[in-house]
Structure formats: structure tokens, C-alpha cells
Amino acid sequence: MEAKKQKKWKKSYTYVLVANAIYIAIFFLIMQLYS
């Protein structure tokens, strides 16, 4: 049960990292457009 909980947490954490990477990429593109 503990391992299953950890696996689920790790998967959701991966989604957070992917979302952060996308936000950073969009922010960088906007900075490039307006600089």
C-alpha cells in the first residue's frame, strides 16, 4: 500500500514538473517577442 501511494505521488509530481516546463517555455517565448 505504501509503495502504491508513493508511485501515485511520483506520477502527479511528474505532471507538475511538465506543467512548470511548459510555463517557463511560454514565458521565455513572450520575453523574446517583447524584447
mmCIF entry with sequence, helices, sheets and N, C-alpha, C, O atoms, coordinates in Angstrom:
data_MODEL
# 
_entry.id   MODEL 
# 
_entity.id                         1 
_entity.type                       polymer 
_entity.pdbx_number_of_molecules   1 
# 
_entity_poly.entity_id                      1 
_entity_poly.type                           'polypeptide(L)' 
_entity_poly.nstd_linkage                   no 
_entity_poly.nstd_monomer                   no 
_entity_poly.pdbx_seq_one_letter_code       MEAKKQKKWKKSYTYVLVANAIYIAIFFLIMQLYS 
_entity_poly.pdbx_seq_one_letter_code_can   MEAKKQKKWKKSYTYVLVANAIYIAIFFLIMQLYS 
_entity_poly.pdbx_strand_id                 A 
# 
loop_
_entity_poly_seq.entity_id 
_entity_poly_seq.num 
_entity_poly_seq.mon_id 
_entity_poly_seq.hetero 
1 1  MET n 
1 2  GLU n 
1 3  ALA n 
1 4  LYS n 
1 5  LYS n 
1 6  GLN n 
1 7  LYS n 
1 8  LYS n 
1 9  TRP n 
1 10 LYS n 
1 11 LYS n 
1 12 SER n 
1 13 TYR n 
1 14 THR n 
1 15 TYR n 
1 16 VAL n 
1 17 LEU n 
1 18 VAL n 
1 19 ALA n 
1 20 ASN n 
1 21 ALA n 
1 22 ILE n 
1 23 TYR n 
1 24 ILE n 
1 25 ALA n 
1 26 ILE n 
1 27 PHE n 
1 28 PHE n 
1 29 LEU n 
1 30 ILE n 
1 31 MET n 
1 32 GLN n 
1 33 LEU n 
1 34 TYR n 
1 35 SER n 
# 
_struct_asym.id          A 
_struct_asym.entity_id   1 
# 
_struct_conf.conf_type_id            HELX_P 
_struct_conf.id                      HELX_P1 
_struct_conf.pdbx_PDB_helix_id       AA1 
_struct_conf.beg_label_comp_id       GLU 
_struct_conf.beg_label_asym_id       A 
_struct_conf.beg_label_seq_id        2 
_struct_conf.pdbx_beg_PDB_ins_code   ? 
_struct_conf.end_label_comp_id       TYR 
_struct_conf.end_label_asym_id       A 
_struct_conf.end_label_seq_id        34 
_struct_conf.pdbx_end_PDB_ins_code   ? 
_struct_conf.beg_auth_comp_id        GLU 
_struct_conf.beg_auth_asym_id        A 
_struct_conf.beg_auth_seq_id         2 
_struct_conf.end_auth_comp_id        TYR 
_struct_conf.end_auth_asym_id        A 
_struct_conf.end_auth_seq_id         34 
_struct_conf.pdbx_PDB_helix_class    1 
_struct_conf.details                 ? 
_struct_conf.pdbx_PDB_helix_length   33 
# 
_struct_conf_type.id          HELX_P 
_struct_conf_type.criteria    ? 
_struct_conf_type.reference   ? 
# 
loop_
_atom_site.group_PDB 
_atom_site.id 
_atom_site.type_symbol 
_atom_site.label_atom_id 
_atom_site.label_alt_id 
_atom_site.label_comp_id 
_atom_site.label_asym_id 
_atom_site.label_entity_id 
_atom_site.label_seq_id 
_atom_site.pdbx_PDB_ins_code 
_atom_site.Cartn_x 
_atom_site.Cartn_y 
_atom_site.Cartn_z 
_atom_site.occupancy 
_atom_site.B_iso_or_equiv 
_atom_site.pdbx_formal_charge 
_atom_site.auth_seq_id 
_atom_site.auth_comp_id 
_atom_site.auth_asym_id 
_atom_site.auth_atom_id 
_atom_site.pdbx_PDB_model_num 
ATOM 1   N N  . MET A 1 1  ? 0.827  -1.199 0.000   1.00 0.00 ? 1  MET A N  1 
ATOM 2   C CA . MET A 1 1  ? 0.000  0.000  0.000   1.00 0.00 ? 1  MET A CA 1 
ATOM 3   C C  . MET A 1 1  ? 0.875  1.267  0.000   1.00 0.00 ? 1  MET A C  1 
ATOM 4   O O  . MET A 1 1  ? 0.594  2.234  -0.709  1.00 0.00 ? 1  MET A O  1 
ATOM 5   N N  . GLU A 1 2  ? 1.928  1.232  0.805   1.00 0.00 ? 2  GLU A N  1 
ATOM 6   C CA . GLU A 1 2  ? 2.825  2.389  0.874   1.00 0.00 ? 2  GLU A CA 1 
ATOM 7   C C  . GLU A 1 2  ? 3.511  2.658  -0.471  1.00 0.00 ? 2  GLU A C  1 
ATOM 8   O O  . GLU A 1 2  ? 3.658  3.806  -0.892  1.00 0.00 ? 2  GLU A O  1 
ATOM 9   N N  . ALA A 1 3  ? 3.929  1.564  -1.139  1.00 0.00 ? 3  ALA A N  1 
ATOM 10  C CA . ALA A 1 3  ? 4.593  1.704  -2.432  1.00 0.00 ? 3  ALA A CA 1 
ATOM 11  C C  . ALA A 1 3  ? 3.633  2.278  -3.480  1.00 0.00 ? 3  ALA A C  1 
ATOM 12  O O  . ALA A 1 3  ? 4.019  3.103  -4.308  1.00 0.00 ? 3  ALA A O  1 
ATOM 13  N N  . LYS A 1 4  ? 2.384  1.828  -3.427  1.00 0.00 ? 4  LYS A N  1 
ATOM 14  C CA . LYS A 1 4  ? 1.382  2.320  -4.371  1.00 0.00 ? 4  LYS A CA 1 
ATOM 15  C C  . LYS A 1 4  ? 1.137  3.824  -4.185  1.00 0.00 ? 4  LYS A C  1 
ATOM 16  O O  . LYS A 1 4  ? 1.018  4.572  -5.156  1.00 0.00 ? 4  LYS A O  1 
ATOM 17  N N  . LYS A 1 5  ? 1.065  4.242  -2.934  1.00 0.00 ? 5  LYS A N  1 
ATOM 18  C CA . LYS A 1 5  ? 0.862  5.662  -2.626  1.00 0.00 ? 5  LYS A CA 1 
ATOM 19  C C  . LYS A 1 5  ? 2.040  6.499  -3.144  1.00 0.00 ? 5  LYS A C  1 
ATOM 20  O O  . LYS A 1 5  ? 1.849  7.572  -3.716  1.00 0.00 ? 5  LYS A O  1 
ATOM 21  N N  . GLN A 1 6  ? 3.249  5.993  -2.935  1.00 0.00 ? 6  GLN A N  1 
ATOM 22  C CA . GLN A 1 6  ? 4.446  6.707  -3.383  1.00 0.00 ? 6  GLN A CA 1 
ATOM 23  C C  . GLN A 1 6  ? 4.475  6.813  -4.908  1.00 0.00 ? 6  GLN A C  1 
ATOM 24  O O  . GLN A 1 6  ? 4.848  7.853  -5.452  1.00 0.00 ? 6  GLN A O  1 
ATOM 25  N N  . LYS A 1 7  ? 4.082  5.737  -5.598  1.00 0.00 ? 7  LYS A N  1 
ATOM 26  C CA . LYS A 1 7  ? 4.076  5.736  -7.063  1.00 0.00 ? 7  LYS A CA 1 
ATOM 27  C C  . LYS A 1 7  ? 3.090  6.776  -7.600  1.00 0.00 ? 7  LYS A C  1 
ATOM 28  O O  . LYS A 1 7  ? 3.390  7.498  -8.550  1.00 0.00 ? 7  LYS A O  1 
ATOM 29  N N  . LYS A 1 8  ? 1.915  6.840  -6.980  1.00 0.00 ? 8  LYS A N  1 
ATOM 30  C CA . LYS A 1 8  ? 0.908  7.813  -7.395  1.00 0.00 ? 8  LYS A CA 1 
ATOM 31  C C  . LYS A 1 8  ? 1.413  9.239  -7.185  1.00 0.00 ? 8  LYS A C  1 
ATOM 32  O O  . LYS A 1 8  ? 1.226  10.100 -8.044  1.00 0.00 ? 8  LYS A O  1 
ATOM 33  N N  . TRP A 1 9  ? 2.051  9.485  -6.044  1.00 0.00 ? 9  TRP A N  1 
ATOM 34  C CA . TRP A 1 9  ? 2.599  10.807 -5.740  1.00 0.00 ? 9  TRP A CA 1 
ATOM 35  C C  . TRP A 1 9  ? 3.685  11.189 -6.742  1.00 0.00 ? 9  TRP A C  1 
ATOM 36  O O  . TRP A 1 9  ? 3.761  12.333 -7.191  1.00 0.00 ? 9  TRP A O  1 
ATOM 37  N N  . LYS A 1 10 ? 4.523  10.210 -7.084  1.00 0.00 ? 10 LYS A N  1 
ATOM 38  C CA . LYS A 1 10 ? 5.608  10.470 -8.024  1.00 0.00 ? 10 LYS A CA 1 
ATOM 39  C C  . LYS A 1 10 ? 5.048  10.826 -9.403  1.00 0.00 ? 10 LYS A C  1 
ATOM 40  O O  . LYS A 1 10 ? 5.588  11.695 -10.088 1.00 0.00 ? 10 LYS A O  1 
ATOM 41  N N  . LYS A 1 11 ? 3.966  10.156 -9.811  1.00 0.00 ? 11 LYS A N  1 
ATOM 42  C CA . LYS A 1 11 ? 3.353  10.431 -11.107 1.00 0.00 ? 11 LYS A CA 1 
ATOM 43  C C  . LYS A 1 11 ? 2.776  11.849 -11.147 1.00 0.00 ? 11 LYS A C  1 
ATOM 44  O O  . LYS A 1 11 ? 2.982  12.570 -12.123 1.00 0.00 ? 11 LYS A O  1 
ATOM 45  N N  . SER A 1 12 ? 2.063  12.250 -10.107 1.00 0.00 ? 12 SER A N  1 
ATOM 46  C CA . SER A 1 12 ? 1.495  13.596 -10.065 1.00 0.00 ? 12 SER A CA 1 
ATOM 47  C C  . SER A 1 12 ? 2.608  14.642 -10.011 1.00 0.00 ? 12 SER A C  1 
ATOM 48  O O  . SER A 1 12 ? 2.472  15.718 -10.592 1.00 0.00 ? 12 SER A O  1 
ATOM 49  N N  . TYR A 1 13 ? 3.709  14.333 -9.318  1.00 0.00 ? 13 TYR A N  1 
ATOM 50  C CA . TYR A 1 13 ? 4.848  15.248 -9.251  1.00 0.00 ? 13 TYR A CA 1 
ATOM 51  C C  . TYR A 1 13 ? 5.461  15.435 -10.636 1.00 0.00 ? 13 TYR A C  1 
ATOM 52  O O  . TYR A 1 13 ? 5.904  16.532 -10.977 1.00 0.00 ? 13 TYR A O  1 
ATOM 53  N N  . THR A 1 14 ? 5.489  14.367 -11.436 1.00 0.00 ? 14 THR A N  1 
ATOM 54  C CA . THR A 1 14 ? 5.988  14.461 -12.808 1.00 0.00 ? 14 THR A CA 1 
ATOM 55  C C  . THR A 1 14 ? 5.113  15.406 -13.627 1.00 0.00 ? 14 THR A C  1 
ATOM 56  O O  . THR A 1 14 ? 5.631  16.214 -14.399 1.00 0.00 ? 14 THR A O  1 
ATOM 57  N N  . TYR A 1 15 ? 3.784  15.314 -13.468 1.00 0.00 ? 15 TYR A N  1 
ATOM 58  C CA . TYR A 1 15 ? 2.885  16.231 -14.171 1.00 0.00 ? 15 TYR A CA 1 
ATOM 59  C C  . TYR A 1 15 ? 3.151  17.682 -13.784 1.00 0.00 ? 15 TYR A C  1 
ATOM 60  O O  . TYR A 1 15 ? 3.093  18.568 -14.637 1.00 0.00 ? 15 TYR A O  1 
ATOM 61  N N  . VAL A 1 16 ? 3.444  17.935 -12.504 1.00 0.00 ? 16 VAL A N  1 
ATOM 62  C CA . VAL A 1 16 ? 3.769  19.294 -12.048 1.00 0.00 ? 16 VAL A CA 1 
ATOM 63  C C  . VAL A 1 16 ? 5.045  19.793 -12.722 1.00 0.00 ? 16 VAL A C  1 
ATOM 64  O O  . VAL A 1 16 ? 5.104  20.943 -13.158 1.00 0.00 ? 16 VAL A O  1 
ATOM 65  N N  . LEU A 1 17 ? 6.055  18.949 -12.810 1.00 0.00 ? 17 LEU A N  1 
ATOM 66  C CA . LEU A 1 17 ? 7.303  19.338 -13.469 1.00 0.00 ? 17 LEU A CA 1 
ATOM 67  C C  . LEU A 1 17 ? 7.080  19.652 -14.943 1.00 0.00 ? 17 LEU A C  1 
ATOM 68  O O  . LEU A 1 17 ? 7.641  20.619 -15.459 1.00 0.00 ? 17 LEU A O  1 
ATOM 69  N N  . VAL A 1 18 ? 6.269  18.847 -15.628 1.00 0.00 ? 18 VAL A N  1 
ATOM 70  C CA . VAL A 1 18 ? 5.955  19.084 -17.042 1.00 0.00 ? 18 VAL A CA 1 
ATOM 71  C C  . VAL A 1 18 ? 5.221  20.414 -17.206 1.00 0.00 ? 18 VAL A C  1 
ATOM 72  O O  . VAL A 1 18 ? 5.540  21.199 -18.098 1.00 0.00 ? 18 VAL A O  1 
ATOM 73  N N  . ALA A 1 19 ? 4.233  20.663 -16.338 1.00 0.00 ? 19 ALA A N  1 
ATOM 74  C CA . ALA A 1 19 ? 3.486  21.924 -16.397 1.00 0.00 ? 19 ALA A CA 1 
ATOM 75  C C  . ALA A 1 19 ? 4.418  23.115 -16.170 1.00 0.00 ? 19 ALA A C  1 
ATOM 76  O O  . ALA A 1 19 ? 4.316  24.124 -16.869 1.00 0.00 ? 19 ALA A O  1 
ATOM 77  N N  . ASN A 1 20 ? 5.324  23.003 -15.199 1.00 0.00 ? 20 ASN A N  1 
ATOM 78  C CA . ASN A 1 20 ? 6.291  24.077 -14.952 1.00 0.00 ? 20 ASN A CA 1 
ATOM 79  C C  . ASN A 1 20 ? 7.173  24.323 -16.167 1.00 0.00 ? 20 ASN A C  1 
ATOM 80  O O  . ASN A 1 20 ? 7.437  25.474 -16.515 1.00 0.00 ? 20 ASN A O  1 
ATOM 81  N N  . ALA A 1 21 ? 7.630  23.262 -16.814 1.00 0.00 ? 21 ALA A N  1 
ATOM 82  C CA . ALA A 1 21 ? 8.469  23.402 -18.001 1.00 0.00 ? 21 ALA A CA 1 
ATOM 83  C C  . ALA A 1 21 ? 7.718  24.131 -19.116 1.00 0.00 ? 21 ALA A C  1 
ATOM 84  O O  . ALA A 1 21 ? 8.296  24.973 -19.804 1.00 0.00 ? 21 ALA A O  1 
ATOM 85  N N  . ILE A 1 22 ? 6.440  23.814 -19.296 1.00 0.00 ? 22 ILE A N  1 
ATOM 86  C CA . ILE A 1 22 ? 5.614  24.469 -20.313 1.00 0.00 ? 22 ILE A CA 1 
ATOM 87  C C  . ILE A 1 22 ? 5.447  25.956 -19.989 1.00 0.00 ? 22 ILE A C  1 
ATOM 88  O O  . ILE A 1 22 ? 5.588  26.802 -20.872 1.00 0.00 ? 22 ILE A O  1 
ATOM 89  N N  . TYR A 1 23 ? 5.148  26.274 -18.728 1.00 0.00 ? 23 TYR A N  1 
ATOM 90  C CA . TYR A 1 23 ? 5.005  27.681 -18.331 1.00 0.00 ? 23 TYR A CA 1 
ATOM 91  C C  . TYR A 1 23 ? 6.296  28.461 -18.555 1.00 0.00 ? 23 TYR A C  1 
ATOM 92  O O  . TYR A 1 23 ? 6.253  29.598 -19.023 1.00 0.00 ? 23 TYR A O  1 
ATOM 93  N N  . ILE A 1 24 ? 7.439  27.869 -18.228 1.00 0.00 ? 24 ILE A N  1 
ATOM 94  C CA . ILE A 1 24 ? 8.730  28.525 -18.433 1.00 0.00 ? 24 ILE A CA 1 
ATOM 95  C C  . ILE A 1 24 ? 8.974  28.758 -19.924 1.00 0.00 ? 24 ILE A C  1 
ATOM 96  O O  . ILE A 1 24 ? 9.444  29.827 -20.314 1.00 0.00 ? 24 ILE A O  1 
ATOM 97  N N  . ALA A 1 25 ? 8.660  27.774 -20.754 1.00 0.00 ? 25 ALA A N  1 
ATOM 98  C CA . ALA A 1 25 ? 8.842  27.908 -22.199 1.00 0.00 ? 25 ALA A CA 1 
ATOM 99  C C  . ALA A 1 25 ? 7.976  29.032 -22.763 1.00 0.00 ? 25 ALA A C  1 
ATOM 100 O O  . ALA A 1 25 ? 8.448  29.835 -23.568 1.00 0.00 ? 25 ALA A O  1 
ATOM 101 N N  . ILE A 1 26 ? 6.714  29.092 -22.345 1.00 0.00 ? 26 ILE A N  1 
ATOM 102 C CA . ILE A 1 26 ? 5.807  30.151 -22.800 1.00 0.00 ? 26 ILE A CA 1 
ATOM 103 C C  . ILE A 1 26 ? 6.310  31.518 -22.335 1.00 0.00 ? 26 ILE A C  1 
ATOM 104 O O  . ILE A 1 26 ? 6.326  32.469 -23.117 1.00 0.00 ? 26 ILE A O  1 
ATOM 105 N N  . PHE A 1 27 ? 6.718  31.626 -21.073 1.00 0.00 ? 27 PHE A N  1 
ATOM 106 C CA . PHE A 1 27 ? 7.242  32.875 -20.537 1.00 0.00 ? 27 PHE A CA 1 
ATOM 107 C C  . PHE A 1 27 ? 8.473  33.323 -21.322 1.00 0.00 ? 27 PHE A C  1 
ATOM 108 O O  . PHE A 1 27 ? 8.607  34.505 -21.639 1.00 0.00 ? 27 PHE A O  1 
ATOM 109 N N  . PHE A 1 28 ? 9.369  32.392 -21.636 1.00 0.00 ? 28 PHE A N  1 
ATOM 110 C CA . PHE A 1 28 ? 10.577 32.698 -22.403 1.00 0.00 ? 28 PHE A CA 1 
ATOM 111 C C  . PHE A 1 28 ? 10.224 33.193 -23.803 1.00 0.00 ? 28 PHE A C  1 
ATOM 112 O O  . PHE A 1 28 ? 10.822 34.152 -24.290 1.00 0.00 ? 28 PHE A O  1 
ATOM 113 N N  . LEU A 1 29 ? 9.260  32.546 -24.452 1.00 0.00 ? 29 LEU A N  1 
ATOM 114 C CA . LEU A 1 29 ? 8.830  32.973 -25.788 1.00 0.00 ? 29 LEU A CA 1 
ATOM 115 C C  . LEU A 1 29 ? 8.243  34.381 -25.762 1.00 0.00 ? 29 LEU A C  1 
ATOM 116 O O  . LEU A 1 29 ? 8.530  35.189 -26.646 1.00 0.00 ? 29 LEU A O  1 
ATOM 117 N N  . ILE A 1 30 ? 7.424  34.679 -24.758 1.00 0.00 ? 30 ILE A N  1 
ATOM 118 C CA . ILE A 1 30 ? 6.851  36.024 -24.622 1.00 0.00 ? 30 ILE A CA 1 
ATOM 119 C C  . ILE A 1 30 ? 7.958  37.059 -24.407 1.00 0.00 ? 30 ILE A C  1 
ATOM 120 O O  . ILE A 1 30 ? 7.914  38.138 -24.999 1.00 0.00 ? 30 ILE A O  1 
ATOM 121 N N  . MET A 1 31 ? 8.933  36.747 -23.580 1.00 0.00 ? 31 MET A N  1 
ATOM 122 C CA . MET A 1 31 ? 10.063 37.662 -23.361 1.00 0.00 ? 31 MET A CA 1 
ATOM 123 C C  . MET A 1 31 ? 10.826 37.908 -24.659 1.00 0.00 ? 31 MET A C  1 
ATOM 124 O O  . MET A 1 31 ? 11.261 39.029 -24.921 1.00 0.00 ? 31 MET A O  1 
ATOM 125 N N  . GLN A 1 32 ? 10.989 36.870 -25.466 1.00 0.00 ? 32 GLN A N  1 
ATOM 126 C CA . GLN A 1 32 ? 11.678 37.011 -26.748 1.00 0.00 ? 32 GLN A CA 1 
ATOM 127 C C  . GLN A 1 32 ? 10.885 37.906 -27.708 1.00 0.00 ? 32 GLN A C  1 
ATOM 128 O O  . GLN A 1 32 ? 11.465 38.712 -28.435 1.00 0.00 ? 32 GLN A O  1 
ATOM 129 N N  . LEU A 1 33 ? 9.565  37.758 -27.703 1.00 0.00 ? 33 LEU A N  1 
ATOM 130 C CA . LEU A 1 33 ? 8.719  38.555 -28.592 1.00 0.00 ? 33 LEU A CA 1 
ATOM 131 C C  . LEU A 1 33 ? 8.723  40.035 -28.220 1.00 0.00 ? 33 LEU A C  1 
ATOM 132 O O  . LEU A 1 33 ? 8.729  40.896 -29.099 1.00 0.00 ? 33 LEU A O  1 
ATOM 133 N N  . TYR A 1 34 ? 8.720  40.332 -26.925 1.00 0.00 ? 34 TYR A N  1 
ATOM 134 C CA . TYR A 1 34 ? 8.606  41.719 -26.467 1.00 0.00 ? 34 TYR A CA 1 
ATOM 135 C C  . TYR A 1 34 ? 9.940  42.400 -26.177 1.00 0.00 ? 34 TYR A C  1 
ATOM 136 O O  . TYR A 1 34 ? 9.964  43.567 -25.785 1.00 0.00 ? 34 TYR A O  1 
ATOM 137 N N  . SER A 1 35 ? 11.048 41.687 -26.364 1.00 0.00 ? 35 SER A N  1 
ATOM 138 C CA . SER A 1 35 ? 12.343 42.312 -26.110 1.00 0.00 ? 35 SER A CA 1 
ATOM 139 C C  . SER A 1 35 ? 12.852 43.076 -27.332 1.00 0.00 ? 35 SER A C  1 
ATOM 140 O O  . SER A 1 35 ? 13.933 43.664 -27.286 1.00 0.00 ? 35 SER A O  1 
# 
